């Protein structure tokens, strides 16, 4: 009997609805269509659960959890039937691009009825499912470990910055005259540039010579680059030269959803040259020179600070979406420590971020390997032993 059969999703998965999220805060993850929205004091699902974005821009997004969670009314749940493996089915759904079947052109929507009716060629052998899930999970575990290492390294850098440059460095630097600490506006020390207004008609299939369009979706919650954004590409051209991003450029989301503000004002740092071209509603920030801050990282740490982001978000214009203006970003305060202290301390912070970038390179390599294997394992083109 073939291990792959053409069957409906309802034969391997039970789907359920989410509910309005609890009002009280707690430590239980609350899931919406864009992943974790926050944390509450109650759960409506436990054990191995697949979460599927139900509506809007993240319609069809897929997540996996194996702990008590709350699934909001912007998402659906999926539980495996019988001996089917939950992790395998999670990867299967991720590979299936559920968004392509979403109904509603202006407001995409997936429903239980739709999901139940979809038919695919699916591996139905539970042992093979486990083996496939194990291969993909091992890659995801390595990626997750590198992400956690990076979080630790960045936390160390932020702590050192706060001790040395916010709480003030207590010891004088031998041989240097006493210098004053300053507060300057971001616009005085850095250039802020808006992105190019691409349309979907500009996008082409991937090729080595093309540029990846850097969008708000490339920035992860809390700051930094996402490893799994939706990727679009455009051909290189003379008109786009001024929007090509360089290593060390800082990028910042200028727009977010009113009811779910998670990336507005949140920065990331570009980690390679000549790969991305800047999209509209993303700001590019780079130092005018080294006369105020001698390192991009000294600026990035300040822009990534929670208090800084909250202050910036308070300046946003609110409508259906919330928007930051270039002027609001320029008007933000930046600490300028004495250059002598910067020269002594910043190499340590630079070294921590260099390690972060090396890990980021490994993450990209492992992610590319996983994404290459995923469709081949799901289709049976690549087989694994039980």
N, C-alpha and C positions, 0 to 999 in steps of 0.2 A: 504494500500500500504506500502511495506517495506521501512524503512528509509535508508537502505543500498542497493545500486545497483552496479552491476559489469559493469563499464563504462570506456571509455578511458579518459585520462587526458584532451584531447582537448575539451571535453564536458563541462568542468568546468573551464578551464584556457586558456587564450590567452598568447602565448609565443612570446618573441621578442629578438632581438640581442642587444648586447652592441656595443659601438664604442670606437675608440682610445681616450684615456683620454685627457682632455684639458691640455695645457702646462702652463697656468697661475695659480698661486696659489690663493686660496680663502678659503671660509669656508663651501663649499658644499662637502659632503662625496663622494669619488670616490671608487666604489666597484670593486674588482676583485674576483677571485675564493676563495681567503683566507680572505674575509671580506674587511674592509676598508684599501685601499692602501695609501691614502693621501686625500688632500682636494684641490678642484679646484674652478674656478669662474663661472662655468656653470653647468646646469643639463639637463639630457635627459629623466628623469622619475620623476613623483611627485605622491603624494597620496600613498595609500597602495600598496606596491610593494614587490614581492618576488624575491630575487636574487639567482641564481643557478650557482655555479662554472661550467665552460664549459670544461676546459681542464687541464691536468696535475694531480699533486698529490692531489689537492683539488677539482677535478672533482666530481660534484654531491653534494658539500656542499651547504647548504641552509641558507639564511638570510632573515630577514623581516625589512622593513622600512616604515615609514609613514611621509615622508618629501621629499623635492626635493633632488635628488641624481643623480650622474653620474654612469652608469654601463659601465665598460670598455669592451673591446673586448675579455676579458678572462672569461666573464660571460654572462648569459642570464637573461631576465626578465620574470616574470609571473604575470598576472593580472587576478582577478576572473571574470568569466562571470556571468551576470545576478545577482541573489540574493545570490550567493555563498559567503561565508565569507572568506576574505583574510587570517585572522589569523588562522582559522581552516585549510585552505589549506596549509599554511606554515608549521603547525605542521604535517599535513599529509605527506608532502614531506620529512620533516626531518625524519619521521618514516619509509620512504620507501626505504632508502639506495639506492639512484639513482646511485651511483657509480658502483653497481653490473651489470648494463646494459651498462656501458660505452664501446664503441668500441675502438680498438687499444690497443694491449698488452703493447707496449713500451711507448706509449703516449696516455693515456686514454682520451676519448672525448665523450661528450654528445651533441646532436644536437636537434633543434626544432622538426625535423622529428621523432627522437627517442622518445622524450617526448610526442609528440602528440599521438603516437601509443601505449603507455603503458596503460594496462588495470588493474584496481584495483576494489576491493569492497569499495565503498566510500559512506559515509553518504550524502544524497542529500536533507535532510530537513534543510533549512537555519536556523530555530529556534534551532534545535538540534546542528547544527554547531556552532552557537553563544554560546550555553551553554557549549559545550566541550571546545571551545577556551577560555572561561572565566575561567574555572577551571585551565587550563594549564598556562594561562597568569597571574593568581594570584600568582602562584608559581614562575614564572619567574620574576614578579615584586618584590617579596620578595628577591629573589636571587640578582636582580639588586641593590636593596637598600643596601644589605650587601656589595656588591662590591663597591658601592659608599662610604659607611662608611669606608671601608678599604682603599680606595684611599685617603680619608681625613686624616685618622690616619697615613698612610705612609708619606703623604706630611708634616704633623706636625713633624714626626720623622726626616725627611730629613732637614726641616727648622731648627730644634733645633740643629742637628748635624753641619750644616753649620755655625750657629751662635756661637756654643761653640768650635768647633774643626777645622773649616776651617778659620773663621774670627778671631779666637783665643779668648779664655776666658779672659775677661779683669780683673777680680778680682782674686787676689792670694788666695790660699786655706790656711786658718789659720793653723799654726803649721807645715806646710810642707816647705821644702826647695824648692827654685826655680828649676824647672826641664826644660830640653830642649825638644822642639818639634823635631821630626825626620821624615824623609821620607825614607822608606825602600821598597825594591822590594818585590812584592807579594810572590815570590818563597822563600824568606828568612824567612817569617813568617807563611806560609801556605803550605800544601801538595796539589798538583794538580794531579789528577788521571784520566786517560781515561777509557771509558766504555768497556764492553764486546761486541764482534762482534757476535750478534745473527743472525740467519737466520730465515726465515719464517717457516722453518720446525721445529724449536724449540718451536713454539707457540702451546699452548693447550687451551682447553675450561676453563673458569673461575671455580675455586674452592677456598674455604676459605684458603686452605693450600698453594696456589700458590702465586708467586711473580708477581707483575705488572711491566712490562718493562718500565722504565722511558726513554722516547725518547725526541727529540727536540720539538716535537709537544705538549709536556706537559707544555712548557714554553710559557707564553703569551707575546704579544707585550708590551714593557715598563717594563717587569719584573714581576715575581710572577708566581704562578701555575695556569694553566687553569683548569677549573672544567669540561670541556667537551672534553678531548682529545680522540683520537682513542686508545682504550685500548687493549693491548696484554699481555698474561700471560705465564709464564714458571714454571715448577715444581722446587721446592727447590732441591738443590744439593750441595755437598761439594765444587765443583769447582767454584760455584758462590758466596761463602761466602764473598770474599774480595770486591765484587761489590755491596753488599747489603747496601742501603743508611740508614743513621741514621737521627733522628730529629736534625735539626740545620745545617746539611750539605748544602752547597751552590752548586748549579748546574748551568752550563753555556753552551749555545749552541755554538758549534764550527764550524758549517757549515750552509750556507743559500744559497738561490737562487741569482744569480748574478744580475738579473733584478728587484729583489724585496727583498732587504735586510731589514728584520724587526726583526729578533731574534738573529742575529749573535752577540755574546758577551754579550747577555742579560741574567741576572741571575734570579734564583728563589731559595727559601729556602724550604727545606724539612720539613714538619710539623708533621710527625709521624714516629716512628721507625719501622723497619722490615716490610715494605710494598712494597718498590720499589727495583728493581735491575737495575743498570746503563747500558744503551745501549751505543754503540760506537758513537763517535762524540758529546758526551756530557761530559763535564769536571765536576769532583767532586772536590770541594775546601773546605778545612777545616783547622782550625788553628792548628799549630804544638803544641802549648801550650798557656798559658795565660800570658806569659811574655811581649808580645808586645801589644796585644789587649785583653782586659779582657772579651769581649762579641762578639759572632758571629754576632750580629746585627750591631756592629760598623764596621765590615768588609763588611757586606751585603750592607749597605747604600752606602759605597764608590763604590762598584762594580756596583751598580744600578744607579749611577750618570750619567746623559746624557753625560757630557764631558768625563767621563772615558770610556763609551761605544764607543763614537765616536773615541777617541784616539786608543782604541783597534781595532776597525774596520779598521782603517787606516793601521794597520799592517798585514791585512789579505792577503793571496795569492788569486789571482783572476783567474778563468778559467770559465768553464761552471757553476761551483759553486764557492762561496767564502769560504775559510777555514782559521781558526785560528790554529796556532800551540801551543802546550803546552809551548814552550819556550817564545812565544810572551805574553802569559798570565802571566807567571812567571816574565817577565821583566817589568810588570806594577808597577807604583809608588803607594804606600799606605801611608797615613798620620798616624803617631803614636803619639798621644797626650801624655802628661805626665800622668803617672799612677794615680797620685792623682786626677787630673781632671776627668779622666775616671771613677774612683770609685765614684766620687760625682755625675756626670751627667748621666752616662750610665743607671742606674736603671730606670730613667724616660723614656728613649728610649726603654728599654726592656719592660716596662709596656705597652707602645703603641703597640709594636709588639705582645705582649701576647693577647691583645684585637683583633688584626688582626687574630691571629690563632684561637681564639674562634669563630669569625665570619666565618672563613674558614671552621670550623667544621660544623657550621649550613648550610653553602652553600652546602657542600657535602651531608648532610642529605636531604635537600630540592631537590637537583639535583637528588639524587637517587629516591626519591618519584616521582618526575616528570617523570623520565625515566621509572619507573615501570608502572605508569599510562598511559603514552603515547600510547603504543601499544594496551593496553586494551580498551582505549577510542576510538581509531581509528578503532578497529575491531568490536566495539559494545559489547564486553565482559562485560565491565562496562558501565552502562547507567547513564545519568544525566537527571534531569528534565529540561524541556524547560523554 
